[in-house]
C-alpha cells in the first residue's frame, strides 16, 4: 500500500447549473469522530444560510447518520461530505473515493428521514455515493 497522498478530481458545476451554496469536506472514513464532525460542519453551513433552526438541526443529524452509514458500508480511507443548497432543496451527499461497497448502501433507512425526503445511491467514477435531499425554504 502506497503512503503517497491521493488526489481526486471532482467536477463542480458552474454558477449557471450548480447550487447556490456548496461545501465539500474531506473526512476520515475510519475515525470515530467522523459522524460528529459531519453533524457539526453541516449544521454550521445550513445555519449560516439562515435556514430555520429545526431544519438545520435535522439536516445536521442526517449528515451524521449518512456519513456513519457510508463508512460502515464501504471500504474506503476517505469520505467526501458534500452539502449544498439550491432553490429550496438541501442535498447531503457522502462519496467514498476509490471505495468498494461491501454492504448495500441504503440511505432510506436513516432515522431522521421524513416521507417527503428523497434518497439515493450513485456509482460515481470517483466512488460509491449516497445522498439525501430535503425540501427546505429559506426565510
N, C-alpha and C positions, 0 to 999 in steps of 0.2 A: 504494500500500500504506500502510495506516494504522500509525502507530507507537504508537497507544494500546494500553494493556495489554488483554488479553482475559481474561475470567473465565469459568470453566467450572463448571457445577453438576453434581456427582456425587452420586447418591443412595447414601448409606451406610446399610445395613440397621440396624435396631435390635438391641439385645443379644439379643432372643429369636430372631431369624432370621439373625443375622450371625456372622462369625467370632469366635473367642476373642481373636485379636490381628490387627491390620491396620495397615500403614503405607503411606501414599501419598506419593510423592516426585515433584516436577516436575523433569524433566531436559531439557537442550537436545538436540534431535534432530540437531544439526549439529556439536556439539563432539566432538573426537576422544577426549576423556577420558570421555565418557558411559558406554561399556560398563564401564570400570574403576570408575566411581562406582557403577554398578548392582551390581557384584560386591561392593564394599565395604559399601554400605548393606544389601544382602540378607544378607550374611554376618554383619554385626553384629546384625541383627534376629533371625535364627534362632539365633545363639549365645546371645543374651540370653534366648531361650526355652528354653535348655538342651537343644536338640536334639543328638544325637550329632554330634561334630565332623566326621566324614566326610560325614554327610548335609547339615550346614550348608554345608560347602565345595562339595559338588556343587550344592546349590540356588543358591549364590552364582555358580558358573560358569554354570549355566543362565540365571540372570538377566542376566548379561553377554552371553551368546550371543543370548538372546531380544531384548534391547534393541538389539544391533547388527543383528539380522535385521530388526526392525521399522523401524529408522532407515534401513536400506538399501532397504526395500521400499515405504515410504510417504512421500509428500511432506508434511511437517509441520515446524513450527518447534519444537514442544514434544512431549515424551513424558511420560506419567504411568506411573511404575513402582509397581505395587500388589503388595505382598507380604502374604499373610495365612496364618494357621494356624487350623484348626478341626477338632477331633475326629480328629486323626491325619492330616489332609490339608493339605499345604502347597501354596499356589497362588501362582504368579507370573504377573502379567498386565502387558502393556505396551499402553497405549492411546495412539493418536496423535490428539489432539483436532483436529477440523476437518481431518483428513488425507485425502489421496487416495491410494489404492493404485495404484501404477504397475507393481509386480511382485508376483506372487502370494505371499501370506503362507503359509509352510509351516513351522510350528514343529516338525513331526515330523522335520525334517532336522537338528535340533540335535545336536551331537556327544556331549553328556553325558547323553542320554536313556537310560533303561533300558526294557525291554519292558513293565513294569507301569505306567509313567508315562502320563498322558493329556495330549493336546494338542488345541488347537482354535483356531478363529478366530471372532470375533463382530463383527458390524457394529452397534456401538452408535449411538445417536443422537448421542453425543459424537464418535464417530470410530471407525475400524477398530481392532481389538484382537486380540492373540494371547495365548494362555495355555499354561501347563504346570502340571499337578497331579501331585504326588508324595506317595505314602503314606509317612508318617514318624511313628514313635511317640516320644513324649517319655518319658524315663526316669522 
